[in-house]
Amino acid sequence: MNEKDDIKKQLEVKNKEIYLNKLNLDVDNNLEVLVLAIDNLLTTLSHELTLKVIDIAESFRDKKEMEEDIKVFMNDYREILMKLLDDKKSFLQNNLVIEDDLELTRKNLDSNYQKLKSELETSSKEIIIKLENNLQKYLDTNFKIDRLKKYLKNIFLLNLNNKVLEIIKGRDIILINTFKETYLKYLELNKNTVGIN
């Protein structure tokens, strides 16, 4: 191997390192925006849920206590979601190091989304029962309790999960598009520095 080939090899390694660092930065930025969007959503839905529970109870009497129970639920939900997103981040970073194929990365991202969706839906069904039990004490009739149960499981939880998953799916699409742009820049960098097409 001559000196020219040695320099080319070093440039290829450096270009790959720059490329992987940029992909990891893209993942970090994407997840940061995702977390902010989800936090905003959870804040909005907490307020809406409080109003709905007050409407079902037909009383403001226990508003502070209701808000506290809803806050506990939202914190539990957020904790579950953040663990799933941390797993997603680790998965993506590990996947990026191994794979250079954008189509395979997209498929892996879709597969990861389906897994996250399943785990979120399962976990959230478990914690909504706890919220339901906590809120029942503020209701004075079986009719109101039944209304609350149906609302929490059939409307609120479904809506919450769908909105969160919609945000995640949207960020996944943005991430894949960012990966494509970064990959094209990586190819251009290789072409300009090493002469590889």
TIRO-2110 file (N, C-alpha, C; in Angstrom, 1 decimal):
// TIRO-2110
0.9, -1.2, 0.0, N, 1, A
0.0, 0.0, 0.0, CA, 1, A
0.9, 1.2, 0.0, C, 1, A
0.7, 2.1, -0.9, N, 2, A
1.5, 3.3, -1.0, CA, 2, A
0.9, 4.4, -0.1, C, 2, A
1.6, 5.5, -0.1, N, 3, A
1.2, 6.6, 0.8, CA, 3, A
-0.1, 7.2, 0.4, C, 3, A
-0.3, 7.3, -0.9, N, 4, A
-1.6, 7.9, -1.4, CA, 4, A
-2.8, 7.0, -1.0, C, 4, A
-2.6, 5.7, -1.1, N, 5, A
-3.7, 4.8, -0.6, CA, 5, A
-3.9, 4.9, 0.9, C, 5, A
-2.9, 5.1, 1.6, N, 6, A
-2.9, 5.2, 3.0, CA, 6, A
-3.7, 6.5, 3.4, C, 6, A
-3.4, 7.6, 2.8, N, 7, A
-4.1, 8.8, 3.0, CA, 7, A
-5.6, 8.7, 2.7, C, 7, A
-5.9, 8.0, 1.5, N, 8, A
-7.3, 7.8, 1.1, CA, 8, A
-8.0, 7.0, 2.2, C, 8, A
-7.4, 6.0, 2.7, N, 9, A
-8.0, 5.1, 3.7, CA, 9, A
-8.3, 6.0, 5.0, C, 9, A
-7.4, 6.8, 5.4, N, 10, A
-7.6, 7.6, 6.5, CA, 10, A
-8.7, 8.6, 6.3, C, 10, A
-8.8, 9.2, 5.1, N, 11, A
-9.9, 10.1, 4.8, CA, 11, A
-11.2, 9.4, 4.8, C, 11, A
-11.3, 8.2, 4.3, N, 12, A
-12.5, 7.4, 4.3, CA, 12, A
-13.0, 7.2, 5.8, C, 12, A
-12.0, 6.8, 6.6, N, 13, A
-12.3, 6.5, 8.0, CA, 13, A
-12.8, 7.8, 8.7, C, 13, A
-12.2, 8.9, 8.4, N, 14, A
-12.6, 10.2, 9.0, CA, 14, A
-13.9, 10.6, 8.5, C, 14, A
-14.2, 10.5, 7.2, N, 15, A
-15.5, 10.8, 6.6, CA, 15, A
-16.6, 10.0, 7.3, C, 15, A
-16.3, 8.7, 7.5, N, 16, A
-17.3, 7.8, 8.1, CA, 16, A
-17.6, 8.3, 9.5, C, 16, A
-16.5, 8.7, 10.2, N, 17, A
-16.7, 9.2, 11.6, CA, 17, A
-17.5, 10.4, 11.6, C, 17, A
-17.3, 11.3, 10.7, N, 18, A
-18.1, 12.6, 10.6, CA, 18, A
-19.5, 12.2, 10.3, C, 18, A
-19.7, 11.3, 9.4, N, 19, A
-21.1, 10.9, 9.1, CA, 19, A
-21.8, 10.3, 10.3, C, 19, A
-21.2, 9.4, 11.0, N, 20, A
-21.8, 8.8, 12.1, CA, 20, A
-22.1, 9.8, 13.3, C, 20, A
-21.2, 10.7, 13.5, N, 21, A
-21.4, 11.8, 14.5, CA, 21, A
-22.6, 12.6, 14.1, C, 21, A
-22.7, 12.9, 12.8, N, 22, A
-23.9, 13.7, 12.3, CA, 22, A
-25.2, 13.0, 12.5, C, 22, A
-25.2, 11.7, 12.2, N, 23, A
-26.4, 10.9, 12.4, CA, 23, A
-26.8, 10.8, 13.9, C, 23, A
-25.8, 10.7, 14.8, N, 24, A
-26.1, 10.6, 16.2, CA, 24, A
-26.6, 12.0, 16.7, C, 24, A
-26.1, 13.1, 16.1, N, 25, A
-26.6, 14.4, 16.5, CA, 25, A
-28.0, 14.6, 16.0, C, 25, A
-28.3, 14.0, 14.8, N, 26, A
-29.7, 14.1, 14.2, CA, 26, A
-30.7, 13.3, 15.1, C, 26, A
-30.2, 12.2, 15.6, N, 27, A
-31.1, 11.4, 16.5, CA, 27, A
-31.4, 12.2, 17.8, C, 27, A
-30.3, 12.8, 18.4, N, 28, A
-30.5, 13.5, 19.6, CA, 28, A
-31.4, 14.7, 19.4, C, 28, A
-31.2, 15.5, 18.3, N, 29, A
-32.1, 16.6, 18.0, CA, 29, A
-33.5, 16.2, 17.8, C, 29, A
-33.7, 15.1, 17.0, N, 30, A
-35.0, 14.7, 16.7, CA, 30, A
-35.8, 14.3, 18.0, C, 30, A
-35.1, 13.5, 18.9, N, 31, A
-35.7, 13.1, 20.1, CA, 31, A
-36.0, 14.2, 21.1, C, 31, A
-35.1, 15.2, 21.1, N, 32, A
-35.3, 16.4, 21.9, CA, 32, A
-36.6, 17.1, 21.5, C, 32, A
-36.8, 17.3, 20.2, N, 33, A
-38.0, 18.0, 19.7, CA, 33, A
-39.2, 17.1, 20.0, C, 33, A
-39.1, 15.8, 19.9, N, 34, A
-40.2, 14.9, 20.2, CA, 34, A
-40.6, 15.0, 21.6, C, 34, A
-39.7, 15.0, 22.5, N, 35, A
-40.0, 15.1, 24.0, CA, 35, A
-40.7, 16.4, 24.3, C, 35, A
-40.3, 17.5, 23.7, N, 36, A
-40.9, 18.8, 23.9, CA, 36, A
-42.4, 18.8, 23.4, C, 36, A
-42.6, 18.2, 22.2, N, 37, A
-43.9, 18.1, 21.7, CA, 37, A
-44.8, 17.2, 22.6, C, 37, A
-44.3, 16.1, 23.0, N, 38, A
-45.1, 15.3, 23.9, CA, 38, A
-45.4, 15.9, 25.2, C, 38, A
-44.4, 16.6, 25.8, N, 39, A
-44.6, 17.4, 27.1, CA, 39, A
-45.8, 18.4, 26.9, C, 39, A
-45.7, 19.1, 25.8, N, 40, A
-46.8, 20.1, 25.5, CA, 40, A
-48.2, 19.4, 25.4, C, 40, A
-48.2, 18.3, 24.7, N, 41, A
-49.4, 17.5, 24.6, CA, 41, A
-49.9, 17.0, 25.9, C, 41, A
-49.1, 16.5, 26.7, N, 42, A
-49.5, 16.0, 28.0, CA, 42, A
-50.0, 17.1, 28.9, C, 42, A
-49.4, 18.2, 28.9, N, 43, A
-49.9, 19.4, 29.6, CA, 43, A
-51.3, 19.8, 29.2, C, 43, A
-51.5, 19.9, 27.9, N, 44, A
-52.8, 20.2, 27.3, CA, 44, A
-53.9, 19.2, 27.7, C, 44, A
-53.5, 17.9, 27.5, N, 45, A
-54.5, 16.8, 27.8, CA, 45, A
-54.8, 16.7, 29.3, C, 45, A
-53.9, 17.0, 30.2, N, 46, A
-54.1, 17.0, 31.6, CA, 46, A
-55.2, 18.0, 32.0, C, 46, A
-55.1, 19.2, 31.4, N, 47, A
-56.1, 20.2, 31.6, CA, 47, A
-57.4, 19.8, 31.1, C, 47, A
-57.5, 19.3, 29.9, N, 48, A
-58.7, 18.8, 29.3, CA, 48, A
-59.4, 17.7, 30.1, C, 48, A
-58.5, 16.8, 30.6, N, 49, A
-59.1, 15.7, 31.4, CA, 49, A
-59.6, 16.2, 32.7, C, 49, A
-59.0, 17.1, 33.3, N, 50, A
-59.5, 17.7, 34.6, CA, 50, A
-60.9, 18.3, 34.4, C, 50, A
-61.0, 19.0, 33.3, N, 51, A
-62.3, 19.6, 33.0, CA, 51, A
-63.4, 18.6, 32.7, C, 51, A
-63.0, 17.5, 32.0, N, 52, A
-64.0, 16.5, 31.7, CA, 52, A
-64.4, 15.7, 33.0, C, 52, A
-63.5, 15.4, 33.9, N, 53, A
-63.8, 14.7, 35.1, CA, 53, A
-64.7, 15.6, 36.0, C, 53, A
-64.4, 16.9, 36.0, N, 54, A
-65.3, 17.9, 36.7, CA, 54, A
-66.7, 17.8, 36.1, C, 54, A
-66.7, 17.8, 34.8, N, 55, A
-68.0, 17.7, 34.1, CA, 55, A
-68.8, 16.4, 34.5, C, 55, A
-68.1, 15.3, 34.5, N, 56, A
-68.7, 14.0, 34.9, CA, 56, A
-69.2, 14.1, 36.3, C, 56, A
-68.3, 14.6, 37.2, N, 57, A
-68.7, 14.7, 38.7, CA, 57, A
-69.7, 15.7, 38.9, C, 57, A
-69.9, 16.7, 38.0, N, 58, A
-70.8, 17.8, 38.2, CA, 58, A
-70.5, 18.6, 39.4, C, 58, A
-69.2, 18.7, 39.7, N, 59, A
-68.8, 19.5, 40.9, CA, 59, A
-67.4, 19.9, 40.8, C, 59, A
-67.1, 21.1, 41.3, N, 60, A
-65.7, 21.6, 41.4, CA, 60, A
-65.1, 21.3, 42.8, C, 60, A
-65.9, 20.7, 43.6, N, 61, A
-65.5, 20.5, 45.0, CA, 61, A
-64.1, 19.9, 45.2, C, 61, A
-63.8, 18.9, 44.5, N, 62, A
-62.6, 18.1, 44.7, CA, 62, A
-61.6, 18.4, 43.5, C, 62, A
-61.7, 19.5, 42.9, N, 63, A
-60.8, 19.9, 41.8, CA, 63, A
-59.3, 19.7, 42.0, C, 63, A
-58.8, 20.2, 43.1, N, 64, A
-57.4, 20.1, 43.5, CA, 64, A
-57.0, 18.6, 43.6, C, 64, A
-57.8, 17.8, 44.2, N, 65, A
-57.4, 16.4, 44.4, CA, 65, A
-57.5, 15.7, 43.1, C, 65, A
-58.5, 16.0, 42.3, N, 66, A
-58.6, 15.4, 40.9, CA, 66, A
-57.3, 15.8, 40.1, C, 66, A
-57.0, 17.0, 40.1, N, 67, A
-55.8, 17.5, 39.4, CA, 67, A
-54.5, 16.7, 39.8, C, 67, A
-54.4, 16.5, 41.1, N, 68, A
-53.3, 15.7, 41.7, CA, 68, A
-53.3, 14.3, 41.2, C, 68, A
-54.4, 13.6, 41.2, N, 69, A
-54.5, 12.3, 40.7, CA, 69, A
-54.2, 12.2, 39.2, C, 69, A
-54.6, 13.2, 38.4, N, 70, A
-54.4, 13.2, 37.0, CA, 70, A
-52.9, 13.5, 36.8, C, 70, A
-52.3, 14.4, 37.6, N, 71, A
-50.9, 14.7, 37.5, CA, 71, A
-50.0, 13.4, 37.7, C, 71, A
-50.4, 12.6, 38.7, N, 72, A
-49.7, 11.3, 39.0, CA, 72, A
-49.8, 10.4, 37.8, C, 72, A
-51.0, 10.3, 37.2, N, 73, A
-51.2, 9.5, 36.0, CA, 73, A
-50.3, 9.9, 34.9, C, 73, A
-50.3, 11.3, 34.6, N, 74, A
-49.5, 11.8, 33.5, CA, 74, A
-48.0, 11.6, 33.7, C, 74, A
-47.6, 11.7, 35.0, N, 75, A
-46.2, 11.5, 35.3, CA, 75, A
-45.8, 10.0, 35.1, C, 75, A
-46.7, 9.1, 35.5, N, 76, A
-46.5, 7.7, 35.2, CA, 76, A
-46.4, 7.4, 33.7, C, 76, A
-47.4, 8.0, 33.0, N, 77, A
-47.4, 7.8, 31.5, CA, 77, A
-46.1, 8.3, 30.9, C, 77, A
-45.7, 9.5, 31.3, N, 78, A
-44.5, 10.1, 30.8, CA, 78, A
-43.3, 9.3, 31.1, C, 78, A
-43.2, 8.7, 32.3, N, 79, A
-42.1, 7.9, 32.7, CA, 79, A
-42.0, 6.6, 31.8, C, 79, A
-43.2, 6.0, 31.5, N, 80, A
-43.2, 4.8, 30.6, CA, 80, A
-42.7, 5.2, 29.2, C, 80, A
-43.3, 6.4, 28.8, N, 81, A
-42.9, 6.8, 27.4, CA, 81, A
-41.4, 7.2, 27.3, C, 81, A
-40.9, 7.9, 28.3, N, 82, A
-39.5, 8.2, 28.2, CA, 82, A
-38.6, 7.0, 28.2, C, 82, A
-39.0, 6.0, 29.0, N, 83, A
-38.2, 4.7, 28.9, CA, 83, A
-38.2, 4.1, 27.5, C, 83, A
-39.4, 4.1, 26.9, N, 84, A
-39.5, 3.6, 25.6, CA, 84, A
-38.7, 4.4, 24.6, C, 84, A
-38.7, 5.8, 24.8, N, 85, A
-37.9, 6.6, 23.9, CA, 85, A
-36.4, 6.5, 24.1, C, 85, A
-36.0, 6.2, 25.3, N, 86, A
-34.6, 5.9, 25.6, CA, 86, A
-34.2, 4.7, 24.9, C, 86, A
-35.1, 3.6, 25.0, N, 87, A
-34.8, 2.4, 24.2, CA, 87, A
-34.7, 2.6, 22.7, C, 87, A
-35.6, 3.5, 22.2, N, 88, A
-35.6, 3.8, 20.8, CA, 88, A
-34.3, 4.5, 20.4, C, 88, A
-33.8, 5.4, 21.3, N, 89, A
-32.6, 6.1, 21.0, CA, 89, A
-31.4, 5.1, 20.9, C, 89, A
-31.3, 4.3, 21.9, N, 90, A
-30.3, 3.2, 21.9, CA, 90, A
-30.3, 2.4, 20.7, C, 90, A
-31.5, 1.9, 20.4, N, 91, A
-31.7, 1.1, 19.2, CA, 91, A
-31.2, 1.8, 17.9, C, 91, A
-31.6, 3.1, 17.8, N, 92, A
-31.2, 3.9, 16.6, CA, 92, A
-29.7, 4.0, 16.5, C, 92, A
-29.1, 4.4, 17.7, N, 93, A
-27.7, 4.6, 17.7, CA, 93, A
-26.9, 3.3, 17.3, C, 93, A
-27.4, 2.2, 17.9, N, 94, A
-26.7, 0.9, 17.6, CA, 94, A
-27.0, 0.5, 16.1, C, 94, A
-28.1, 0.8, 15.6, N, 95, A
-28.5, 0.4, 14.3, CA, 95, A
-27.7, 1.3, 13.3, C, 95, A
-27.4, 2.5, 13.6, N, 96, A
-26.7, 3.4, 12.7, CA, 96, A
-25.2, 3.0, 12.6, C, 96, A
-24.7, 2.5, 13.6, N, 97, A
-23.3, 2.0, 13.6, CA, 97, A
-23.1, 0.8, 12.7, C, 97, A
-24.1, -0.1, 12.7, N, 98, A
-24.1, -1.3, 12.0, CA, 98, A
-24.5, -1.2, 10.5, C, 98, A
-25.5, -0.4, 10.3, N, 99, A
-26.1, -0.4, 9.0, CA, 99, A
-25.8, 0.9, 8.2, C, 99, A
-25.5, 0.7, 6.9, N, 100, A
-25.3, 1.9, 6.0, CA, 100, A
-26.4, 2.0, 5.0, C, 100, A
-27.3, 1.0, 5.1, N, 101, A
-28.4, 0.9, 4.1, CA, 101, A
-29.6, 1.7, 4.7, C, 101, A
-30.0, 2.8, 4.0, N, 102, A
-31.1, 3.7, 4.4, CA, 102, A
-32.5, 2.9, 4.4, C, 102, A
-32.6, 2.1, 3.4, N, 103, A
-33.9, 1.3, 3.3, CA, 103, A
-34.0, 0.4, 4.5, C, 103, A
-32.9, -0.3, 4.9, N, 104, A
-33.0, -1.2, 6.0, CA, 104, A
-33.2, -0.4, 7.3, C, 104, A
-32.6, 0.8, 7.4, N, 105, A
-32.8, 1.7, 8.6, CA, 105, A
-34.2, 2.1, 8.7, C, 105, A
-34.8, 2.4, 7.5, N, 106, A
-36.3, 2.8, 7.6, CA, 106, A
-37.1, 1.6, 8.0, C, 106, A
-36.8, 0.4, 7.6, N, 107, A
-37.6, -0.8, 8.0, CA, 107, A
-37.4, -1.1, 9.5, C, 107, A
-36.2, -0.9, 9.9, N, 108, A
-35.9, -1.1, 11.4, CA, 108, A
-36.6, 0.0, 12.2, C, 108, A
-36.7, 1.2, 11.7, N, 109, A
-37.4, 2.2, 12.4, CA, 109, A
-38.9, 1.9, 12.5, C, 109, A
-39.4, 1.4, 11.4, N, 110, A
-40.8, 1.1, 11.4, CA, 110, A
-41.1, -0.1, 12.4, C, 110, A
-40.2, -1.1, 12.4, N, 111, A
-40.3, -2.2, 13.3, CA, 111, A
-40.2, -1.7, 14.8, C, 111, A
-39.3, -0.8, 15.0, N, 112, A
-39.2, -0.2, 16.3, CA, 112, A
-40.4, 0.6, 16.8, C, 112, A
-41.0, 1.3, 15.8, N, 113, A
-42.3, 2.0, 16.1, CA, 113, A
-43.4, 1.1, 16.5, C, 113, A
-43.5, 0.0, 15.8, N, 114, A
-44.6, -1.0, 16.1, CA, 114, A
-44.4, -1.6, 17.5, C, 114, A
-43.1, -1.9, 17.8, N, 115, A
-42.8, -2.4, 19.2, CA, 115, A
-43.2, -1.4, 20.2, C, 115, A
-42.7, -0.1, 20.0, N, 116, A
-43.0, 1.0, 20.9, CA, 116, A
-44.5, 1.1, 21.1, C, 116, A
-45.2, 1.1, 20.0, N, 117, A
-46.7, 1.3, 20.0, CA, 117, A
-47.3, 0.2, 20.9, C, 117, A
-47.0, -1.0, 20.7, N, 118, A
-47.5, -2.2, 21.4, CA, 118, A
-47.2, -2.0, 22.9, C, 118, A
-46.0, -1.7, 23.2, N, 119, A
-45.6, -1.6, 24.7, CA, 119, A
-46.3, -0.4, 25.3, C, 119, A
-46.5, 0.7, 24.6, N, 120, A
-47.1, 1.9, 25.1, CA, 120, A
-48.6, 1.6, 25.4, C, 120, A
-49.3, 1.0, 24.4, N, 121, A
-50.7, 0.6, 24.6, CA, 121, A
-50.9, -0.3, 25.8, C, 121, A
-50.1, -1.3, 25.9, N, 122, A
-50.2, -2.3, 27.0, CA, 122, A
-50.0, -1.6, 28.4, C, 122, A
-48.9, -0.8, 28.5, N, 123, A
-48.5, -0.2, 29.7, CA, 123, A
-49.6, 0.9, 30.1, C, 123, A
-50.1, 1.6, 29.2, N, 124, A
-51.0, 2.7, 29.5, CA, 124, A
-52.4, 2.1, 29.9, C, 124, A
-52.7, 0.9, 29.4, N, 125, A
-54.0, 0.3, 29.9, CA, 125, A
-53.9, -0.1, 31.4, C, 125, A
-52.7, -0.4, 31.8, N, 126, A
-52.5, -0.8, 33.2, CA, 126, A
-52.6, 0.4, 34.1, C, 126, A
-52.0, 1.5, 33.7, N, 127, A
-52.0, 2.7, 34.6, CA, 127, A
-53.3, 3.5, 34.5, C, 127, A
-54.1, 3.3, 33.5, N, 128, A
-55.4, 4.1, 33.4, CA, 128, A
-56.3, 3.5, 34.5, C, 128, A
-56.2, 2.2, 34.8, N, 129, A
-57.0, 1.6, 35.8, CA, 129, A
-56.8, 2.2, 37.2, C, 129, A
-55.5, 2.5, 37.4, N, 130, A
-55.1, 3.1, 38.7, CA, 130, A
-55.8, 4.5, 38.8, C, 130, A
-55.7, 5.3, 37.7, N, 131, A
-56.4, 6.6, 37.6, CA, 131, A
-57.9, 6.5, 37.8, C, 131, A
-58.5, 5.5, 37.1, N, 132, A
-59.9, 5.3, 37.2, CA, 132, A
-60.3, 5.0, 38.7, C, 132, A
-59.5, 4.2, 39.4, N, 133, A
-59.8, 3.9, 40.8, CA, 133, A
-59.7, 5.1, 41.7, C, 133, A
-58.6, 5.9, 41.4, N, 134, A
-58.4, 7.1, 42.2, CA, 134, A
-59.5, 8.2, 42.0, C, 134, A
-60.0, 8.3, 40.8, N, 135, A
-61.0, 9.3, 40.5, CA, 135, A
-62.4, 8.9, 40.9, C, 135, A
-62.7, 7.7, 41.1, N, 136, A
-64.0, 7.2, 41.4, CA, 136, A
-64.5, 7.8, 42.8, C, 136, A
-63.6, 8.0, 43.7, N, 137, A
-64.0, 8.5, 45.0, CA, 137, A
-64.6, 9.9, 45.0, C, 137, A
-64.4, 10.6, 43.9, N, 138, A
-65.0, 11.9, 43.8, CA, 138, A
-66.4, 11.9, 43.1, C, 138, A
-66.9, 10.7, 42.8, N, 139, A
-68.2, 10.6, 42.1, CA, 139, A
-69.2, 9.9, 43.1, C, 139, A
-70.4, 10.4, 43.0, N, 140, A
-71.4, 10.0, 44.0, CA, 140, A
-72.5, 9.1, 43.5, C, 140, A
-72.4, 8.7, 42.2, N, 141, A
-73.4, 7.7, 41.7, CA, 141, A
-72.7, 6.7, 40.8, C, 141, A
-73.3, 5.5, 40.6, N, 142, A
-72.8, 4.5, 39.8, CA, 142, A
-72.8, 4.9, 38.3, C, 142, A
-73.8, 5.7, 38.0, N, 143, A
-73.9, 6.3, 36.6, CA, 143, A
-72.7, 7.1, 36.3, C, 143, A
-72.3, 8.0, 37.2, N, 144, A
-71.1, 8.8, 37.0, CA, 144, A
-69.8, 8.0, 36.9, C, 144, A
-69.7, 7.0, 37.8, N, 145, A
-68.6, 6.1, 37.8, CA, 145, A
-68.5, 5.3, 36.4, C, 145, A
-69.6, 4.8, 35.9, N, 146, A
-69.6, 4.1, 34.7, CA, 146, A
-69.2, 5.1, 33.5, C, 146, A
-69.7, 6.3, 33.6, N, 147, A
-69.4, 7.3, 32.6, CA, 147, A
-67.9, 7.6, 32.6, C, 147, A
-67.3, 7.7, 33.8, N, 148, A
-65.9, 8.0, 33.9, CA, 148, A
-65.1, 6.8, 33.3, C, 148, A
-65.4, 5.6, 33.7, N, 149, A
-64.7, 4.4, 33.2, CA, 149, A
-64.7, 4.4, 31.7, C, 149, A
-65.9, 4.5, 31.1, N, 150, A
-66.0, 4.5, 29.6, CA, 150, A
-65.2, 5.6, 29.0, C, 150, A
-65.3, 6.8, 29.5, N, 151, A
-64.6, 7.9, 29.0, CA, 151, A
-63.1, 7.7, 29.0, C, 151, A
-62.6, 7.3, 30.2, N, 152, A
-61.1, 7.1, 30.4, CA, 152, A
-60.6, 6.0, 29.4, C, 152, A
-61.2, 4.9, 29.3, N, 153, A
-60.7, 3.8, 28.5, CA, 153, A
-61.0, 3.9, 27.0, C, 153, A
-62.2, 4.4, 26.7, N, 154, A
-62.7, 4.4, 25.3, CA, 154, A
-62.4, 5.7, 24.5, C, 154, A
-62.2, 6.7, 25.2, N, 155, A
-62.0, 8.0, 24.6, CA, 155, A
-60.6, 8.6, 25.0, C, 155, A
-60.5, 8.9, 26.2, N, 156, A
-59.3, 9.6, 26.7, CA, 156, A
-58.0, 8.8, 26.3, C, 156, A
-57.9, 7.6, 26.8, N, 157, A
-56.7, 6.8, 26.6, CA, 157, A
-56.4, 6.6, 25.1, C, 157, A
-57.4, 6.2, 24.4, N, 158, A
-57.3, 6.0, 22.9, CA, 158, A
-56.7, 7.3, 22.2, C, 158, A
-57.3, 8.4, 22.6, N, 159, A
-57.0, 9.7, 22.1, CA, 159, A
-55.5, 10.1, 22.4, C, 159, A
-55.2, 9.9, 23.7, N, 160, A
-53.8, 10.1, 24.2, CA, 160, A
-52.8, 9.3, 23.4, C, 160, A
-53.0, 8.0, 23.4, N, 161, A
-52.0, 7.2, 22.7, CA, 161, A
-51.9, 7.5, 21.2, C, 161, A
-53.1, 7.7, 20.6, N, 162, A
-53.1, 8.1, 19.1, CA, 162, A
-52.3, 9.3, 18.9, C, 162, A
-52.5, 10.4, 19.7, N, 163, A
-51.8, 11.6, 19.5, CA, 163, A
-50.3, 11.5, 19.7, C, 163, A
-49.9, 10.8, 20.8, N, 164, A
-48.5, 10.5, 21.1, CA, 164, A
-47.9, 9.7, 19.9, C, 164, A
-48.5, 8.7, 19.5, N, 165, A
-48.0, 7.9, 18.4, CA, 165, A
-47.9, 8.6, 17.1, C, 165, A
-48.8, 9.5, 16.9, N, 166, A
-48.8, 10.4, 15.7, CA, 166, A
-47.6, 11.3, 15.7, C, 166, A
-47.3, 11.9, 16.8, N, 167, A
-46.1, 12.7, 17.0, CA, 167, A
-44.9, 11.9, 16.7, C, 167, A
-44.8, 10.7, 17.3, N, 168, A
-43.6, 9.8, 17.1, CA, 168, A
-43.5, 9.5, 15.6, C, 168, A
-44.5, 9.1, 15.0, N, 169, A
-44.5, 8.7, 13.6, CA, 169, A
-44.0, 9.9, 12.7, C, 169, A
-44.5, 11.1, 13.0, N, 170, A
-44.1, 12.3, 12.3, CA, 170, A
-42.6, 12.5, 12.5, C, 170, A
-42.1, 12.4, 13.7, N, 171, A
-40.7, 12.6, 13.9, CA, 171, A
-39.8, 11.5, 13.2, C, 171, A
-40.4, 10.3, 13.2, N, 172, A
-39.7, 9.2, 12.5, CA, 172, A
-39.5, 9.5, 11.0, C, 172, A
-40.6, 10.1, 10.4, N, 173, A
-40.5, 10.5, 9.0, CA, 173, A
-39.5, 11.6, 8.8, C, 173, A
-39.5, 12.6, 9.7, N, 174, A
-38.5, 13.6, 9.6, CA, 174, A
-37.1, 13.1, 9.7, C, 174, A
-36.9, 12.1, 10.7, N, 175, A
-35.6, 11.5, 10.9, CA, 175, A
-35.1, 10.8, 9.7, C, 175, A
-35.9, 10.0, 9.0, N, 176, A
-35.5, 9.3, 7.8, CA, 176, A
-35.1, 10.3, 6.7, C, 176, A
-35.9, 11.4, 6.6, N, 177, A
-35.5, 12.4, 5.6, CA, 177, A
-34.2, 13.0, 5.9, C, 177, A
-33.9, 13.3, 7.2, N, 178, A
-32.7, 13.9, 7.6, CA, 178, A
-31.5, 12.9, 7.4, C, 178, A
-31.8, 11.6, 7.6, N, 179, A
-30.8, 10.6, 7.4, CA, 179, A
-30.4, 10.6, 5.9, C, 179, A
-31.4, 10.7, 5.0, N, 180, A
-31.2, 10.7, 3.6, CA, 180, A
-30.3, 11.9, 3.2, C, 180, A
-30.6, 13.1, 3.7, N, 181, A
-29.8, 14.3, 3.4, CA, 181, A
-28.4, 14.1, 3.9, C, 181, A
-28.2, 13.6, 5.1, N, 182, A
-26.9, 13.4, 5.7, CA, 182, A
-26.1, 12.4, 4.9, C, 182, A
-26.8, 11.3, 4.4, N, 183, A
-26.1, 10.3, 3.6, CA, 183, A
-25.6, 10.9, 2.3, C, 183, A
-26.4, 11.7, 1.7, N, 184, A
-26.0, 12.3, 0.4, CA, 184, A
-24.8, 13.2, 0.6, C, 184, A
-24.8, 14.0, 1.7, N, 185, A
-23.7, 14.8, 2.1, CA, 185, A
-22.4, 14.0, 2.3, C, 185, A
-22.6, 12.8, 3.0, N, 186, A
-21.5, 11.9, 3.2, CA, 186, A
-20.9, 11.4, 1.9, C, 186, A
-21.8, 11.0, 0.9, N, 187, A
-21.3, 10.6, -0.4, CA, 187, A
-20.6, 11.7, -1.1, C, 187, A
-21.1, 12.9, -1.0, N, 188, A
-20.5, 14.1, -1.6, CA, 188, A
-19.1, 14.3, -1.0, C, 188, A
-19.0, 14.2, 0.3, N, 189, A
-17.7, 14.4, 1.0, CA, 189, A
-16.7, 13.3, 0.6, C, 189, A
-17.2, 12.1, 0.5, N, 190, A
-16.3, 11.0, 0.0, CA, 190, A
-15.8, 11.3, -1.4, C, 190, A
-16.7, 11.8, -2.3, N, 191, A
-16.4, 12.1, -3.7, CA, 191, A
-15.4, 13.2, -3.7, C, 191, A
-15.5, 14.2, -2.9, N, 192, A
-14.6, 15.4, -2.9, CA, 192, A
-13.3, 15.1, -2.3, C, 192, A
-13.2, 14.3, -1.3, N, 193, A
-12.0, 14.1, -0.6, CA, 193, A
-11.2, 12.8, -1.0, C, 193, A
-12.0, 11.8, -1.3, N, 194, A
-11.3, 10.5, -1.7, CA, 194, A
-11.5, 10.1, -3.1, C, 194, A
-12.5, 10.7, -3.7, N, 195, A
-12.8, 10.3, -5.1, CA, 195, A
-13.7, 9.1, -5.3, C, 195, A
-14.4, 8.7, -4.2, N, 196, A
-15.3, 7.6, -4.3, CA, 196, A
-16.7, 8.1, -4.7, C, 196, A
-17.3, 7.4, -5.7, N, 197, A
-18.7, 7.8, -6.1, CA, 197, A
-19.7, 6.9, -5.4, C, 197, A
END
